Amino acid sequence: MPNINLNLPEEQLVKATKMATMLSLNRSAYLREAIDYYIRKTEREILANKFKEASTKCRDESLRMCKEFDGIDHIPE
């Protein structure tokens, strides 16, 4: 597993160490889990935004089509 150097503020390091201890994890395992959680959260937010953008485009196109059909008085058989 590759290593990285990470500089944290003292308070953040103390809190991470305490939380790791409370969860019976070593600090590295706790930080890996925290990073993994944040990655998954960010991926979900990005996906949700993409769905929202697609939904908005679809809605706008549907409204445009409705306005076009609104002007039709007679539908041919």
MDAnalysis code that builds the backbone (N, CA, C; Angstrom):
import MDAnalysis as mda
import numpy as np

u = mda.Universe.empty(231, n_residues=77, atom_resindex=np.repeat(np.arange(77), 3), trajectory=True)
u.add_TopologyAttr("name", ["N", "CA", "C"] * 77)
u.add_TopologyAttr("resid", np.arange(1, 78))
u.add_TopologyAttr("resname", ["MET", "PRO", "ASN", "ILE", "ASN", "LEU", "ASN", "LEU", "PRO", "GLU", "GLU", "GLN", "LEU", "VAL", "LYS", "ALA", "THR", "LYS", "MET", "ALA", "THR", "MET", "LEU", "SER", "LEU", "ASN", "ARG", "SER", "ALA", "TYR", "LEU", "ARG", "GLU", "ALA", "ILE", "ASP", "TYR", "TYR", "ILE", "ARG", "LYS", "THR", "GLU", "ARG", "GLU", "ILE", "LEU", "ALA", "ASN", "LYS", "PHE", "LYS", "GLU", "ALA", "SER", "THR", "LYS", "CYS", "ARG", "ASP", "GLU", "SER", "LEU", "ARG", "MET", "CYS", "LYS", "GLU", "PHE", "ASP", "GLY", "ILE", "ASP", "HIS", "ILE", "PRO", "GLU"])
u.atoms.positions = np.array([
    [0.858, -1.166, 0.000],
    [0.000, 0.000, 0.000],
    [0.910, 1.237, 0.000],
    [0.666, 2.167, -0.938],
    [1.485, 3.381, -0.972],
    [1.292, 4.215, 0.296],
    [2.311, 4.961, 0.628],
    [2.258, 5.855, 1.787],
    [2.118, 7.292, 1.327],
    [1.496, 8.109, 2.178],
    [1.438, 9.548, 1.947],
    [1.824, 10.246, 3.250],
    [2.293, 11.461, 3.120],
    [2.524, 12.293, 4.297],
    [1.365, 13.264, 4.370],
    [0.807, 13.391, 5.545],
    [-0.353, 14.240, 5.731],
    [-0.139, 15.118, 6.954],
    [-0.204, 16.406, 6.741],
    [-0.086, 17.347, 7.852],
    [-1.478, 17.736, 8.301],
    [-1.733, 17.541, 9.597],
    [-3.033, 17.885, 10.177],
    [-2.826, 18.877, 11.314],
    [-3.812, 19.739, 11.525],
    [-3.753, 20.568, 12.728],
    [-3.769, 19.663, 13.970],
    [-3.099, 20.081, 15.009],
    [-2.976, 19.280, 16.234],
    [-4.342, 18.824, 16.752],
    [-5.299, 19.729, 16.779],
    [-6.632, 19.400, 17.306],
    [-7.292, 18.290, 16.485],
    [-7.141, 18.353, 15.178],
    [-7.732, 17.332, 14.304],
    [-7.052, 15.981, 14.530],
    [-5.757, 15.989, 14.703],
    [-5.022, 14.757, 14.946],
    [-5.429, 14.133, 16.276],
    [-5.586, 14.949, 17.300],
    [-6.006, 14.454, 18.615],
    [-7.401, 13.840, 18.525],
    [-8.317, 14.527, 17.855],
    [-9.684, 13.997, 17.717],
    [-9.694, 12.693, 16.932],
    [-8.932, 12.636, 15.840],
    [-8.879, 11.413, 15.030],
    [-8.311, 10.259, 15.851],
    [-7.291, 10.530, 16.644],
    [-6.695, 9.491, 17.476],
    [-7.702, 8.998, 18.517],
    [-8.421, 9.923, 19.145],
    [-9.429, 9.530, 20.140],
    [-10.540, 8.701, 19.498],
    [-11.015, 9.123, 18.339],
    [-12.085, 8.381, 17.668],
    [-11.603, 6.988, 17.257],
    [-10.395, 6.894, 16.745],
    [-9.840, 5.594, 16.363],
    [-9.786, 4.668, 17.574],
    [-9.337, 5.195, 18.687],
    [-9.258, 4.400, 19.912],
    [-10.639, 3.936, 20.346],
    [-11.615, 4.838, 20.296],
    [-12.982, 4.481, 20.683],
    [-13.558, 3.380, 19.796],
    [-13.130, 3.344, 18.531],
    [-13.633, 2.343, 17.585],
    [-12.723, 1.116, 17.495],
    [-11.725, 1.068, 18.348],
    [-10.751, -0.044, 18.376],
    [-10.036, -0.191, 17.034],
    [-9.683, 0.934, 16.447],
    [-8.924, 0.952, 15.195],
    [-7.606, 1.671, 15.444],
    [-6.620, 1.354, 14.604],
    [-5.445, 2.213, 14.682],
    [-5.750, 3.483, 13.895],
    [-4.979, 4.507, 14.132],
    [-5.271, 5.816, 13.533],
    [-5.260, 5.750, 12.005],
    [-4.337, 5.024, 11.416],
    [-4.275, 4.920, 9.951],
    [-5.544, 4.281, 9.389],
    [-6.019, 3.223, 10.037],
    [-7.246, 2.557, 9.577],
    [-8.431, 3.504, 9.697],
    [-8.486, 4.250, 10.798],
    [-9.574, 5.212, 10.980],
    [-9.547, 6.278, 9.883],
    [-8.373, 6.816, 9.596],
    [-8.258, 7.851, 8.561],
    [-8.580, 7.292, 7.176],
    [-8.179, 6.036, 6.899],
    [-8.551, 5.419, 5.616],
    [-10.060, 5.316, 5.493],
    [-10.728, 4.890, 6.569],
    [-12.190, 4.793, 6.544],
    [-12.834, 6.163, 6.368],
    [-12.284, 7.172, 7.016],
    [-12.824, 8.533, 6.890],
    [-12.674, 9.037, 5.449],
    [-11.534, 8.783, 4.851],
    [-11.314, 9.208, 3.468],
    [-12.245, 8.453, 2.531],
    [-12.396, 7.140, 2.747],
    [-13.291, 6.339, 1.917],
    [-14.727, 6.844, 2.029],
    [-15.157, 7.149, 3.253],
    [-16.505, 7.682, 3.469],
    [-16.692, 8.986, 2.700],
    [-15.728, 9.881, 2.774],
    [-15.841, 11.174, 2.109],
    [-15.835, 11.014, 0.585],
    [-15.053, 10.091, 0.079],
    [-15.042, 9.817, -1.368],
    [-16.415, 9.344, -1.823],
    [-16.996, 8.366, -1.101],
    [-18.321, 7.852, -1.465],
    [-19.385, 8.947, -1.383],
    [-19.314, 9.784, -0.356],
    [-20.257, 10.889, -0.183],
    [-20.142, 11.874, -1.354],
    [-18.933, 12.209, -1.722],
    [-18.706, 13.138, -2.829],
    [-19.188, 12.540, -4.148],
    [-18.930, 11.262, -4.372],
    [-19.415, 10.601, -5.594],
    [-20.938, 10.652, -5.677],
    [-21.628, 10.398, -4.543],
    [-23.096, 10.453, -4.527],
    [-23.591, 11.865, -4.822],
    [-22.933, 12.871, -4.261],
    [-23.332, 14.258, -4.510],
    [-23.153, 14.631, -5.978],
    [-22.049, 14.200, -6.571],
    [-21.799, 14.475, -7.988],
    [-22.856, 13.796, -8.847],
    [-23.173, 12.537, -8.544],
    [-24.190, 11.803, -9.301],
    [-25.559, 12.462, -9.145],
    [-25.888, 12.871, -7.925],
    [-27.172, 13.540, -7.694],
    [-27.257, 14.832, -8.501],
    [-26.167, 15.573, -8.573],
    [-26.156, 16.807, -9.371],
    [-26.326, 16.525, -10.856],
    [-25.716, 15.446, -11.335],
    [-25.872, 15.069, -12.747],
    [-27.327, 14.704, -13.038],
    [-27.954, 13.950, -12.134],
    [-29.366, 13.606, -12.304],
    [-30.239, 14.852, -12.286],
    [-29.917, 15.775, -11.401],
    [-30.687, 17.015, -11.310],
    [-30.560, 17.819, -12.599],
    [-29.344, 17.920, -13.130],
    [-29.133, 18.640, -14.395],
    [-29.902, 17.980, -15.532],
    [-29.843, 16.638, -15.606],
    [-30.559, 15.919, -16.665],
    [-32.059, 16.097, -16.515],
    [-32.544, 16.073, -15.292],
    [-33.969, 16.254, -15.044],
    [-34.424, 17.651, -15.461],
    [-33.603, 18.643, -15.165],
    [-33.928, 20.018, -15.544],
    [-33.980, 20.156, -17.059],
    [-33.018, 19.561, -17.760],
    [-33.018, 19.616, -19.228],
    [-34.260, 18.945, -19.789],
    [-34.618, 17.790, -19.228],
    [-35.798, 17.054, -19.682],
    [-37.057, 17.866, -19.416],
    [-37.133, 18.481, -18.244],
    [-38.288, 19.299, -17.893],
    [-38.421, 20.479, -18.855],
    [-37.319, 21.136, -19.129],
    [-37.343, 22.290, -20.025],
    [-37.797, 21.886, -21.426],
    [-37.315, 20.735, -21.891],
    [-37.706, 20.255, -23.221],
    [-39.187, 19.884, -23.227],
    [-39.666, 19.259, -22.153],
    [-41.085, 18.899, -22.066],
    [-41.973, 20.140, -22.078],
    [-41.564, 21.164, -21.356],
    [-42.332, 22.413, -21.339],
    [-42.360, 23.061, -22.724],
    [-41.225, 23.019, -23.406],
    [-41.157, 23.576, -24.761],
    [-42.110, 22.830, -25.687],
    [-42.141, 21.501, -25.578],
    [-43.032, 20.702, -26.426],
    [-44.496, 20.977, -26.095],
    [-44.809, 21.115, -24.829],
    [-46.191, 21.416, -24.423],
    [-46.653, 22.745, -25.004],
    [-45.772, 23.724, -24.994],
    [-46.115, 25.033, -25.550],
    [-46.368, 24.935, -27.050],
    [-45.591, 24.093, -27.738],
    [-45.805, 23.897, -29.176],
    [-47.179, 23.277, -29.431],
    [-47.533, 22.272, -28.650],
    [-48.811, 21.605, -28.835],
    [-49.987, 22.460, -28.369],
    [-49.728, 23.385, -27.490],
    [-50.766, 24.267, -26.965],
    [-51.428, 25.070, -28.086],
    [-50.667, 25.392, -29.114],
    [-51.198, 26.207, -30.201],
    [-51.988, 25.418, -31.230],
    [-52.032, 24.107, -31.116],
    [-52.767, 23.288, -32.088],
    [-54.238, 23.229, -31.699],
    [-55.108, 23.658, -32.632],
    [-56.556, 23.638, -32.360],
    [-57.194, 22.323, -32.809],
    [-56.632, 21.712, -33.813],
    [-57.239, 20.507, -34.361],
    [-56.149, 19.465, -34.561],
    [-56.432, 18.251, -34.074],
    [-55.511, 17.158, -34.255],
    [-56.042, 16.298, -35.396],
    [-55.277, 16.174, -36.472],
    [-55.741, 15.365, -37.605],
    [-55.868, 13.894, -37.209],
    [-56.872, 13.256, -37.817],
    [-57.093, 11.829, -37.512],
    [-56.340, 10.949, -38.441],
])
